Amino acid sequence: MTAEKWHVKRFDDLSGEEVYELLRARETVFVVEQECAYHEIDHHDLESLHVYTTDAFGVVTAYARIFQEGGLVTFGRVLVRKDQRGKGLANQLIGKVLQVIEEHFPKQPIEIEAQDYVQALYARFGFKTISDVFLLDDIPHVRMEKR
């Protein structure tokens, strides 16, 4: 496993090409791969910290966005490109996201909506499940928190 170079940028600091690559990665995973038609781009993009890494060609390999909502810090749109899965990149990504949250939102509670099948990933980082399974865009999710 190689050490990844992580980027952390606000929307206004992203270049047009970076925005394109981030949205393309999200569309590939969440709309095409998961066959889920929904409004993938939303107002949170404008206020988020975007955390990502790319390959040598500038193509996004892992990504998540962090923002505040209702007094809590949350993150979502967590993805690892299909051909990069199984290499520990998801663990690196979550570790980086938590580091960024601690730097920008120290000591604040974190609450996420996680796809049900990845609960164990978040549990390794201290997240606790706080809801029953529910459908979000026809995909089973749970709410999880880290305090």
DSSP file with accessible surface (Angstrom, degrees, kcal/mol):
  #  RESIDUE AA STRUCTURE BP1 BP2  ACC     N-H-->O    O-->H-N    N-H-->O    O-->H-N    TCO  KAPPA ALPHA  PHI   PSI    X-CA   Y-CA   Z-CA
    1    1 A M              0   0  174      0, 0.0     2,-0.2     0, 0.0    87,-0.1   0.000 360.0 360.0 360.0 127.4    0.0    0.0    0.0
    2    2 A T        -     0   0  100      1,-0.1     2,-0.4     0, 0.0     0, 0.0  -0.624 360.0-104.7 -93.2 154.4    1.5    3.3   -1.0
    3    3 A A        -     0   0  100     -2,-0.2     2,-0.2     1,-0.0    -1,-0.1  -0.650  40.9-139.3 -76.4 126.9    1.1    6.6    0.9
    4    4 A E        -     0   0   50     -2,-0.4     2,-0.7    85,-0.0    -1,-0.0  -0.598   7.3-125.1 -88.3 150.2   -1.4    8.7   -1.0
    5    5 A K        -     0   0  146     49,-0.3    49,-0.5    -2,-0.2     2,-0.3  -0.866  34.0-154.1 -92.5 115.7   -1.1   12.5   -1.6
    6    6 A W        -     0   0   43     -2,-0.7     2,-0.4    47,-0.1    47,-0.2  -0.714   8.2-154.9 -97.0 144.1   -4.4   13.9   -0.2
    7    7 A H  E     -A   52   0A  38     45,-3.0    45,-2.2    -2,-0.3     2,-0.4  -0.933   6.6-171.8-114.0 138.2   -6.0   17.2   -1.3
    8    8 A V  E     +A   51   0A  49     -2,-0.4     2,-0.4    43,-0.2    43,-0.2  -0.969  22.1 159.0-130.9 112.2   -8.3   19.2    0.9
    9    9 A K  E     -A   50   0A  56     41,-2.2    41,-3.2    -2,-0.4     2,-0.2  -0.993  38.9-127.5-139.6 144.8  -10.0   22.0   -0.8
   10   10 A R  E >>  -A   49   0A 119     -2,-0.4     3,-1.7    39,-0.2     4,-0.6  -0.494  42.7-104.7 -77.6 159.2  -13.1   24.3   -0.5
   11   11 A F  G >4 S+     0   0   57     37,-0.8     3,-1.7     1,-0.3    -1,-0.1   0.903 120.9  55.1 -54.3 -45.1  -15.3   24.5   -3.5
   12   12 A D  G 34 S+     0   0  145     34,-0.3    -1,-0.3     1,-0.3    34,-0.0   0.673 105.2  54.6 -65.2 -17.1  -14.0   27.9   -4.5
   13   13 A D  G <4 S+     0   0  109     -3,-1.7     2,-0.3     2,-0.1    -1,-0.3   0.503  87.5  98.5 -94.0  -6.1  -10.4   26.6   -4.4
   14   14 A L  S << S-     0   0   19     -3,-1.7     2,-0.1    -4,-0.6    -3,-0.0  -0.625  72.3-128.9 -80.9 140.7  -11.1   23.8   -6.9
   15   15 A S     >  -     0   0   58     -2,-0.3     4,-2.6     1,-0.1     5,-0.2  -0.375  28.8-105.4 -77.1 165.4  -10.2   24.3  -10.5
   16   16 A G  H  > S+     0   0   62      1,-0.2     4,-2.4     2,-0.2     5,-0.1   0.906 123.6  51.2 -57.6 -41.0  -12.8   23.6  -13.2
   17   17 A E  H  > S+     0   0  139      2,-0.2     4,-2.5     1,-0.2    -1,-0.2   0.904 108.9  50.7 -65.5 -38.5  -11.0   20.4  -14.1
   18   18 A E  H  > S+     0   0   41      2,-0.2     4,-2.7     1,-0.2     5,-0.2   0.926 109.8  49.8 -65.5 -43.3  -10.9   19.3  -10.4
   19   19 A V  H  X S+     0   0   31     -4,-2.6     4,-2.7     1,-0.2     5,-0.3   0.946 111.2  50.4 -58.2 -46.9  -14.7   19.9  -10.1
   20   20 A Y  H  X S+     0   0  132     -4,-2.4     4,-2.7    -5,-0.2    -2,-0.2   0.937 111.7  47.0 -56.6 -48.5  -15.2   17.9  -13.3
   21   21 A E  H  X S+     0   0   28     -4,-2.5     4,-2.3     2,-0.2    -1,-0.2   0.896 113.0  48.7 -64.6 -40.0  -13.1   15.0  -12.0
   22   22 A L  H  X S+     0   0    4     -4,-2.7     4,-2.3     2,-0.2    -1,-0.2   0.943 114.9  44.1 -65.1 -45.5  -14.8   15.0   -8.6
   23   23 A L  H  X S+     0   0   46     -4,-2.7     4,-2.8    -5,-0.2     5,-0.2   0.881 112.0  53.3 -68.5 -35.4  -18.3   15.0  -10.0
   24   24 A R  H  X S+     0   0   89     -4,-2.7     4,-2.6    -5,-0.3    -1,-0.2   0.933 109.5  48.6 -64.5 -42.3  -17.4   12.4  -12.6
   25   25 A A  H  X S+     0   0   14     -4,-2.3     4,-2.1     2,-0.2     5,-0.2   0.931 113.3  47.1 -62.8 -44.7  -16.1   10.1   -9.9
   26   26 A R  H  X>S+     0   0    1     -4,-2.3     4,-2.8     1,-0.2     5,-0.6   0.923 112.6  48.6 -63.9 -44.7  -19.2   10.6   -7.8
   27   27 A E  I  X>S+     0   0  108     -4,-2.8     5,-2.5     1,-0.2     4,-1.5   0.929 109.8  53.3 -61.0 -42.7  -21.5   10.0  -10.8
   28   28 A T  I  <>S+     0   0   66     -4,-2.6     5,-2.9    -5,-0.2    -2,-0.2   0.927 120.1  31.5 -59.0 -45.8  -19.6    6.9  -11.8
   29   29 A V  I  <>S+     0   0    7     -4,-2.1     5,-1.5     3,-0.2    -2,-0.2   0.961 128.8  31.9 -79.1 -53.2  -20.0    5.3   -8.4
   30   30 A F  I  <5S+     0   0   13     -4,-2.8     6,-0.5    -5,-0.2    -3,-0.2   0.824 130.5  26.4 -83.9 -31.6  -23.3    6.6   -7.1
   31   31 A V  I  <XS+     0   0   41     -4,-1.5     5,-1.0    -5,-0.6    -3,-0.2   0.890 132.4  25.9 -96.7 -51.0  -25.4    7.0  -10.2
   32   32 A V  I > <S+     0   0   94     -5,-2.5     3,-0.9     3,-0.2    -3,-0.2   0.979 126.9  38.4 -80.8 -59.9  -24.0    4.5  -12.7
   33   33 A E  I 3 <S+     0   0   62     -5,-2.9    -3,-0.2    -6,-0.3    -4,-0.2   0.909 126.2  37.3 -61.6 -43.7  -22.4    1.7  -10.6
   34   34 A Q  T 3 <S-     0   0   48     -5,-1.5    -1,-0.3    -6,-0.2    -2,-0.2   0.425 103.4-132.2 -89.8   2.6  -25.1    1.7   -7.9
   35   35 A E  T < 5 +     0   0  176     -3,-0.9     2,-0.5     1,-0.2    -3,-0.2   0.908  54.5 147.6  48.8  53.1  -27.8    2.3  -10.5
   36   36 A C      < -     0   0   11     -5,-1.0     2,-0.8    -6,-0.5    -1,-0.2  -0.931  37.5-156.7-125.7 107.6  -29.3    5.1   -8.4
   37   37 A A        +     0   0  101     -2,-0.5     2,-0.3    -3,-0.1    -6,-0.1  -0.749  42.9 121.0 -86.2 111.9  -31.0    8.0  -10.1
   38   38 A Y  S    S-     0   0   51     -2,-0.8     2,-1.5    99,-0.0     3,-0.2  -0.964  75.6 -75.8-157.7 171.5  -31.0   11.0   -7.8
   39   39 A H        +     0   0  172     -2,-0.3    -2,-0.1     1,-0.2     0, 0.0  -0.588  48.7 176.9 -78.3  92.3  -29.7   14.6   -7.6
   40   40 A E        +     0   0   13     -2,-1.5     2,-0.5     2,-0.0    -1,-0.2   0.846  63.5  63.8 -69.4 -35.1  -26.1   13.8   -6.9
   41   41 A I  S    S+     0   0  105     -3,-0.2     2,-0.3     3,-0.0   -18,-0.0  -0.783  70.8 158.6 -91.7 129.5  -25.0   17.4   -7.0
   42   42 A D    >   -     0   0   47     -2,-0.5     3,-1.7     1,-0.0     4,-0.4  -0.863  56.2 -84.8-143.3 179.8  -26.5   19.5   -4.2
   43   43 A H  T >> S+     0   0  119      1,-0.3     3,-0.9    -2,-0.3     4,-0.6   0.723 114.6  72.5 -63.1 -21.4  -26.0   22.7   -2.2
   44   44 A H  H >> S+     0   0   14      1,-0.2     4,-1.0     2,-0.2     3,-0.7   0.799  83.4  69.9 -65.9 -24.3  -23.6   21.0    0.2
   45   45 A D  H <4 S+     0   0    5     -3,-1.7     3,-0.4     1,-0.2   -34,-0.3   0.883  95.5  53.7 -58.0 -37.0  -20.9   20.9   -2.5
   46   46 A L  H <4 S+     0   0  114     -3,-0.9   -34,-0.3    -4,-0.4   -35,-0.2   0.777 116.7  35.8 -70.3 -26.8  -20.6   24.7   -2.3
   47   47 A E  H << S+     0   0   94     -3,-0.7    -1,-0.2    -4,-0.6    21,-0.2   0.415  99.2 104.5-107.7   0.8  -19.9   24.7    1.5
   48   48 A S     <  -     0   0    1     -4,-1.0   -37,-0.8    -3,-0.4     2,-0.6  -0.407  68.3-127.9 -86.0 157.6  -17.9   21.4    1.8
   49   49 A L  E     -AB  10  66A   6     17,-2.6    17,-2.5   -39,-0.2     2,-0.6  -0.919  31.5-145.9 -92.7 124.8  -14.3   20.6    2.3
   50   50 A H  E     -AB   9  65A   4    -41,-3.2   -41,-2.2    -2,-0.6     2,-0.5  -0.862  14.4-168.6-100.2 121.1  -13.5   18.2   -0.5
   51   51 A V  E     +AB   8  64A   0     13,-3.0    13,-2.1    -2,-0.6     2,-0.3  -0.950  25.1 137.9-113.3 123.0  -11.0   15.5    0.5
   52   52 A Y  E     -AB   7  63A   5    -45,-2.2   -45,-3.0    -2,-0.5     2,-0.3  -0.985  36.9-148.1-159.1 164.6   -9.6   13.4   -2.4
   53   53 A T  E     - B   0  62A   2      9,-1.9     8,-2.6    -2,-0.3     9,-1.3  -0.949  17.9-156.9-135.0 156.4   -6.6   11.7   -4.0
   54   54 A T  E     - B   0  60A  39    -49,-0.5   -49,-0.3    -2,-0.3     6,-0.2  -0.862  16.7-114.6-129.6 164.7   -5.9   11.1   -7.6
   55   55 A D    >   -     0   0   44      4,-2.4     3,-2.1    -2,-0.3    -1,-0.1  -0.224  53.6 -80.1 -85.6-174.2   -3.8    8.8   -9.8
   56   56 A A  T 3  S+     0   0  101      1,-0.3    -1,-0.1     2,-0.1    -2,-0.0   0.699 131.5  53.8 -63.3 -18.0   -0.9    9.9  -11.9
   57   57 A F  T 3  S-     0   0  182      2,-0.1    -1,-0.3     0, 0.0     3,-0.1   0.327 120.3-105.0 -99.2   4.2   -3.3   11.1  -14.6
   58   58 A G  S <  S+     0   0   27     -3,-2.1     2,-0.4     1,-0.3    -2,-0.1   0.568  73.1 142.8  84.9   8.9   -5.4   13.3  -12.3
   59   59 A V        -     0   0   35      1,-0.1    -4,-2.4   -34,-0.0    -1,-0.3  -0.696  58.0-109.8 -86.4 131.1   -8.3   10.8  -12.1
   60   60 A V  E     +B   54   0A   2     -2,-0.4    -6,-0.3    -6,-0.2     3,-0.1  -0.382  37.0 174.7 -63.3 129.9   -9.9   10.7   -8.7
   61   61 A T  E    S+     0   0A   4     -8,-2.6    20,-2.9     1,-0.4     2,-0.3   0.665  70.4  11.3-106.8 -26.6   -9.3    7.4   -6.8
   62   62 A A  E     +BC  53  80A   0     -9,-1.3    -9,-1.9    18,-0.2    -1,-0.4  -0.983  69.7 169.5-152.4 148.1  -10.9    8.2   -3.5
   63   63 A Y  E     +BC  52  79A   0     16,-2.2    16,-2.6    -2,-0.3     2,-0.3  -0.996  10.9 165.0-158.8 149.8  -13.1   11.1   -2.3
   64   64 A A  E     -B   51   0A   0    -13,-2.1   -13,-3.0    -2,-0.3     2,-0.4  -0.953  22.3-139.8-158.3 157.9  -15.4   12.4    0.5
   65   65 A R  E     -BC  50  76A   6     11,-2.4    11,-2.1    -2,-0.3     2,-0.4  -0.957  11.5-156.1-124.0 146.4  -16.9   15.7    1.4
   66   66 A I  E     +BC  49  75A   1    -17,-2.5   -17,-2.6    -2,-0.4     2,-0.3  -0.959  23.1 149.4-121.9 136.1  -17.2   17.3    4.8
   67   67 A F  E     - C   0  74A  15      7,-2.5     7,-2.9    -2,-0.4     2,-0.4  -0.971  41.0-107.3-156.0 168.0  -19.7   19.9    6.0
   68   68 A Q  E     + C   0  73A  91     -2,-0.3     2,-0.3     5,-0.2     5,-0.2  -0.822  34.0 172.2-100.1 142.7  -21.6   21.1    9.0
   69   69 A E  E >   - C   0  72A 108      3,-2.8     3,-1.5    -2,-0.4    -2,-0.0  -0.925  65.1 -12.4-152.2 123.6  -25.4   20.6    9.3
   70   70 A G  T 3  S-     0   0   81     -2,-0.3     3,-0.1     1,-0.3    -1,-0.0   0.857 127.4 -50.2  58.3  39.7  -27.6   21.2   12.2
   71   71 A G  T 3  S+     0   0   63      1,-0.3     2,-0.3    37,-0.0    -1,-0.3   0.499 121.1  97.7  80.5   0.4  -24.8   21.7   14.7
   72   72 A L  E <  S-C   69   0A  37     -3,-1.5    -3,-2.8    36,-0.1     2,-0.4  -0.849  71.1-125.3-116.6 158.4  -23.1   18.5   13.7
   73   73 A V  E     +Cd  68 110A   0     36,-2.2    38,-2.4    -2,-0.3     2,-0.3  -0.828  36.3 174.3 -96.4 139.5  -20.2   17.7   11.4
   74   74 A T  E     -C   67   0A  21     -7,-2.9    -7,-2.5    -2,-0.4     2,-0.3  -0.941  16.5-162.7-138.7 162.6  -21.0   15.2    8.8
   75   75 A F  E     +C   66   0A   5     -2,-0.3    38,-0.4    36,-0.3     2,-0.3  -0.982  20.0 147.3-143.2 156.0  -19.3   13.7    5.8
   76   76 A G  E     +C   65   0A  20    -11,-2.1   -11,-2.4    -2,-0.3     3,-0.1  -0.909  39.3  80.3-165.3-167.5  -20.5   11.8    2.8
   77   77 A R  E     +     0   0A  50     -2,-0.3     2,-0.4     1,-0.2    -1,-0.1   0.860  64.7 178.0  54.3  35.8  -20.2   10.9   -0.8
   78   78 A V  E     +     0   0A  34    -14,-0.1     2,-0.3    -3,-0.1   -14,-0.2  -0.575   6.6 161.1 -74.0 124.9  -17.5    8.5    0.3
   79   79 A L  E     -C   63   0A   7    -16,-2.6   -16,-2.2    -2,-0.4     2,-0.4  -0.993  34.4-163.9-147.6 151.7  -16.0    6.6   -2.6
   80   80 A V  E     -C   62   0A  14     -2,-0.3   -18,-0.2   -18,-0.2     5,-0.1  -0.994  43.5-106.0-128.4 129.7  -13.1    4.5   -3.8
   81   81 A R    >>  -     0   0   48    -20,-2.9     3,-2.5    -2,-0.4     4,-0.5  -0.257  32.2-116.0 -56.7 140.7  -12.8    4.0   -7.5
   82   82 A K  G >4 S+     0   0  140      1,-0.3     3,-1.2     2,-0.2    -1,-0.1   0.857 113.7  50.9 -50.7 -44.1  -13.8    0.4   -8.4
   83   83 A D  G 34 S+     0   0   97      1,-0.2    -1,-0.3     3,-0.0    -2,-0.1   0.555 110.0  52.8 -76.7  -1.2  -10.3   -0.6   -9.7
   84   84 A Q  G X4 S+     0   0   39     -3,-2.5     3,-0.8   -23,-0.1     5,-0.4   0.412  82.8 114.9-109.4  -1.0   -8.7    0.7   -6.5
   85   85 A R  T <<  +     0   0   97     -3,-1.2    -4,-0.0    -4,-0.5    -3,-0.0  -0.336  66.0  34.7 -72.6 153.0  -10.8   -1.2   -4.0
   86   86 A G  T 3  S+     0   0   88     -2,-0.0    -1,-0.2     1,-0.0    -3,-0.0   0.559  91.2  96.8  83.3  10.1   -9.3   -3.8   -1.7
   87   87 A K  S <  S-     0   0  112     -3,-0.8    -2,-0.1   -86,-0.0    -1,-0.0   0.227 103.2 -99.7-113.6   8.9   -6.1   -1.9   -1.3
   88   88 A G  S  > S+     0   0   24    -87,-0.1     4,-1.9     3,-0.0     5,-0.1   0.521  85.9 126.1  87.6   4.6   -6.7   -0.2    2.0
   89   89 A L  H  >  +     0   0    7     -5,-0.4     4,-2.8     1,-0.2     5,-0.2   0.863  68.0  57.5 -68.1 -33.3   -7.7    3.1    0.3
   90   90 A A  H  > S+     0   0   33      1,-0.2     4,-2.7     2,-0.2     5,-0.2   0.927 107.6  48.3 -62.7 -42.2  -11.0    3.4    2.2
   91   91 A N  H  > S+     0   0   62      1,-0.2     4,-2.4     2,-0.2    -1,-0.2   0.914 112.1  48.9 -63.6 -42.3   -9.2    3.2    5.5
   92   92 A Q  H  X S+     0   0   41     -4,-1.9     4,-2.5     2,-0.2    -2,-0.2   0.918 111.7  50.4 -61.6 -43.2   -6.8    5.9    4.4
   93   93 A L  H  X S+     0   0    0     -4,-2.8     4,-2.9     2,-0.2    -2,-0.2   0.948 111.6  45.5 -61.7 -49.7   -9.7    8.0    3.2
   94   94 A I  H  X S+     0   0    0     -4,-2.7     4,-2.6     1,-0.2     5,-0.2   0.920 112.8  52.0 -63.8 -40.2  -11.6    7.8    6.5
   95   95 A G  H  X S+     0   0   29     -4,-2.4     4,-1.9    -5,-0.2    -1,-0.2   0.925 112.0  46.1 -59.4 -43.1   -8.5    8.4    8.5
   96   96 A K  H  X S+     0   0   41     -4,-2.5     4,-2.6     2,-0.2    -2,-0.2   0.917 110.7  52.7 -66.5 -43.4   -7.8   11.5    6.4
   97   97 A V  H  X S+     0   0    0     -4,-2.9     4,-2.6     1,-0.2    -2,-0.2   0.939 110.4  47.8 -58.3 -45.4  -11.4   12.7    6.7
   98   98 A L  H  X S+     0   0   29     -4,-2.6     4,-2.3     1,-0.2    -1,-0.2   0.887 110.6  52.2 -66.3 -35.2  -11.3   12.4   10.5
   99   99 A Q  H  X S+     0   0   94     -4,-1.9     4,-2.0    -5,-0.2    -1,-0.2   0.935 110.9  47.2 -63.6 -45.0   -7.9   14.2   10.6
  100  100 A V  H  X S+     0   0    0     -4,-2.6     4,-2.5     2,-0.2     5,-0.3   0.911 110.7  52.1 -64.6 -41.2   -9.4   17.1    8.6
  101  101 A I  H  X S+     0   0    3     -4,-2.6     4,-3.5     1,-0.2    -1,-0.2   0.935 109.0  49.9 -61.4 -43.9  -12.5   17.2   10.8
  102  102 A E  H  < S+     0   0   93     -4,-2.3    -1,-0.2     1,-0.2    -2,-0.2   0.886 113.3  47.0 -63.9 -35.1  -10.3   17.4   13.9
  103  103 A E  H  < S+     0   0  113     -4,-2.0    -1,-0.2    -5,-0.2    -2,-0.2   0.894 126.0  27.3 -71.3 -40.6   -8.3   20.3   12.3
  104  104 A H  H  < S+     0   0   80     -4,-2.5    -2,-0.2     1,-0.2    -3,-0.2   0.726 136.2  24.8 -96.8 -27.1  -11.3   22.3   11.1
  105  105 A F  S >< S-     0   0   23     -4,-3.5     3,-1.7    -5,-0.3    -1,-0.2  -0.456  82.5-165.5-136.4  59.3  -14.0   21.3   13.6
  106  106 A P  T 3   -     0   0   70      0, 0.0    -4,-0.1     0, 0.0    -3,-0.1  -0.189  68.7  -2.4 -58.7 138.3  -12.2   20.2   16.8
  107  107 A K  T 3  S+     0   0  180      1,-0.2    -5,-0.1    40,-0.0    -6,-0.0   0.559  94.6 137.1  64.3  11.5  -14.1   18.2   19.4
  108  108 A Q    <   -     0   0   68     -3,-1.7    -1,-0.2    -7,-0.2   -36,-0.1  -0.680  59.8-106.5 -88.8 145.1  -17.4   18.5   17.5
  109  109 A P        -     0   0   34      0, 0.0   -36,-2.2     0, 0.0     2,-0.4  -0.355  30.9-145.4 -66.6 148.9  -19.7   15.4   17.3
  110  110 A I  E     -dE  73 146A  12     36,-2.7    36,-2.6   -38,-0.2     2,-0.4  -0.964  17.3-179.4-118.4 132.5  -19.8   13.7   13.9
  111  111 A E  E     + E   0 145A  48    -38,-2.4     2,-0.3    -2,-0.4   -36,-0.3  -1.000   7.5 177.0-132.7 134.4  -22.9   12.0   12.5
  112  112 A I  E     - E   0 144A   4     32,-2.8    32,-2.6    -2,-0.4     2,-0.6  -0.895  32.2-131.4-131.5 160.6  -23.1   10.3    9.2
  113  113 A E  E     - E   0 143A  88    -38,-0.4     2,-0.4    -2,-0.3    30,-0.2  -0.968  38.1-172.0-109.4 108.9  -25.6    8.3    7.0
  114  114 A A  E     - E   0 142A   3     28,-2.8    28,-2.5    -2,-0.6     2,-0.1  -0.819  30.9-106.1-106.5 143.4  -23.6    5.2    6.0
  115  115 A Q  E >   - E   0 141A  28     -2,-0.4     3,-2.0    26,-0.2    26,-0.3  -0.453  37.5-120.6 -62.6 138.1  -24.6    2.5    3.6
  116  116 A D  G >  S+     0   0   55     24,-2.6     3,-1.6     1,-0.3     4,-0.2   0.856 107.5  59.9 -52.8 -40.6  -25.6   -0.5    5.7
  117  117 A Y  G 3  S+     0   0  168     23,-0.4    -1,-0.3     1,-0.3     3,-0.2   0.650 103.8  51.1 -71.8 -10.4  -22.9   -2.8    4.1
  118  118 A V  G X> S+     0   0   32     -3,-2.0     4,-1.5     1,-0.2     3,-0.6   0.229  70.9 111.6-110.8  18.0  -20.0   -0.6    5.2
  119  119 A Q  H <> S+     0   0   51     -3,-1.6     4,-2.5     1,-0.2     5,-0.2   0.884  75.0  58.1 -54.7 -40.5  -20.9   -0.2    8.9
  120  120 A A  H 3> S+     0   0   65     -4,-0.2     4,-1.7    -3,-0.2    -1,-0.2   0.860 100.7  56.5 -62.4 -35.2  -17.9   -2.3    9.9
  121  121 A L  H <4 S+     0   0   21     -3,-0.6     4,-0.5     1,-0.2     3,-0.3   0.959 112.3  40.5 -59.3 -50.9  -15.6    0.2    8.2
  122  122 A Y  H ><>S+     0   0   14     -4,-1.5     5,-1.9     1,-0.2     3,-1.4   0.860 108.4  61.3 -69.1 -34.3  -16.8    3.1   10.2
  123  123 A A  H ><5S+     0   0   54     -4,-2.5     3,-2.1     1,-0.3    -1,-0.2   0.876  95.4  62.3 -60.4 -34.9  -17.0    1.0   13.4
  124  124 A R  T 3<5S+     0   0  157     -4,-1.7    -1,-0.3     1,-0.3    -2,-0.2   0.747 103.8  50.3 -61.0 -22.3  -13.2    0.5   13.1
  125  125 A F  T < 5S-     0   0   49     -3,-1.4    -1,-0.3    -4,-0.5    -2,-0.2   0.211 130.9 -92.5-101.8  13.0  -12.9    4.3   13.5
  126  126 A G  T < 5S+     0   0   32     -3,-2.1    21,-0.3     1,-0.3     2,-0.2   0.549  75.0 146.5  93.3   8.9  -15.1    4.5   16.6
  127  127 A F      < -     0   0    3     -5,-1.9     2,-0.4    19,-0.1    -1,-0.3  -0.571  32.5-153.8 -79.8 143.4  -18.5    5.1   15.0
  128  128 A K  E     -F  145   0A 141     17,-2.8    17,-2.4    -2,-0.2     2,-0.3  -0.937  19.5-117.2-116.5 138.6  -21.6    3.7   16.7
  129  129 A T  E     +F  144   0A  62     -2,-0.4    15,-0.3    15,-0.2     3,-0.0  -0.584  32.1 175.6 -74.5 131.6  -24.8    2.8   14.9
  130  130 A I        +     0   0   73     13,-3.0     2,-0.3    -2,-0.3    14,-0.2   0.197  56.1  43.9-124.4  13.1  -27.7    4.9   16.2
  131  131 A S  S    S-     0   0   33     12,-0.7     2,-0.1     3,-0.0     3,-0.1  -0.968  79.5-102.3-147.7 165.6  -30.6    4.0   13.9
  132  132 A D        -     0   0  147     -2,-0.3    11,-0.3     1,-0.1     2,-0.1  -0.389  61.1 -77.3 -75.5 167.7  -32.3    1.0   12.3
  133  133 A V        +     0   0   78      9,-0.1     2,-0.3    -2,-0.1     9,-0.2  -0.455  58.6 177.7 -67.4 136.0  -31.7    0.4    8.7
  134  134 A F  E     -G  141   0A  48      7,-2.7     7,-3.3    -2,-0.1     2,-0.5  -0.948  30.5-107.1-137.0 158.5  -33.6    2.8    6.4
  135  135 A L  E     +G  140   0A 115     -2,-0.3     2,-0.5     5,-0.2     7,-0.0  -0.772  29.4 180.0 -90.8 130.8  -33.8    3.3    2.7
  136  136 A L  E >  S-G  139   0A  57      3,-2.3     3,-1.4    -2,-0.5    -2,-0.0  -0.985  83.4 -15.7-127.6 113.7  -32.1    6.4    1.2
  137  137 A D  T 3  S-     0   0   76     -2,-0.5    -1,-0.1     1,-0.3  -100,-0.0   0.892 128.4 -58.6  54.4  39.8  -32.6    6.5   -2.6
  138  138 A D  T 3  S+     0   0  143      1,-0.2    -1,-0.3  -102,-0.1    -3,-0.1   0.655 116.1 114.3  65.7  19.6  -33.5    2.8   -2.4
  139  139 A I  E <  S- G   0 136A  30     -3,-1.4    -3,-2.3    -5,-0.0    -1,-0.2  -0.981  74.3-111.9-119.6 129.5  -30.2    1.9   -0.8
  140  140 A P  E     + G   0 135A  59      0, 0.0   -24,-2.6     0, 0.0   -23,-0.4  -0.398  47.2 169.2 -62.9 127.9  -30.1    0.5    2.8
  141  141 A H  E     -EG 115 134A  18     -7,-3.3    -7,-2.7   -26,-0.3     2,-0.3  -0.876  21.1-158.4-131.6 165.0  -28.4    3.0    5.2
  142  142 A V  E     -E  114   0A   2    -28,-2.5   -28,-2.8    -2,-0.3     2,-0.4  -0.962  24.0-117.9-137.7 155.0  -27.9    3.6    8.9
  143  143 A R  E     -E  113   0A  90     -2,-0.3   -13,-3.0   -11,-0.3   -12,-0.7  -0.805  35.2-176.2 -89.8 139.1  -27.1    6.7   10.9
  144  144 A M  E     -EF 112 129A   1    -32,-2.6   -32,-2.8    -2,-0.4     2,-0.3  -0.952   5.8-161.9-134.1 152.2  -23.8    6.5   12.8
  145  145 A E  E     -EF 111 128A  45    -17,-2.4   -17,-2.8    -2,-0.3     2,-0.4  -0.960  13.1-164.9-136.3 156.7  -22.1    8.8   15.2
  146  146 A K  E      E  110   0A  65    -36,-2.6   -36,-2.7    -2,-0.3   -19,-0.1  -0.979 360.0 360.0-137.0 120.2  -18.7    9.5   16.7
  147  147 A R              0   0  183     -2,-0.4   -39,-0.1   -21,-0.3   -40,-0.0  -0.798 360.0 360.0-114.1 360.0  -18.6   11.7   19.8
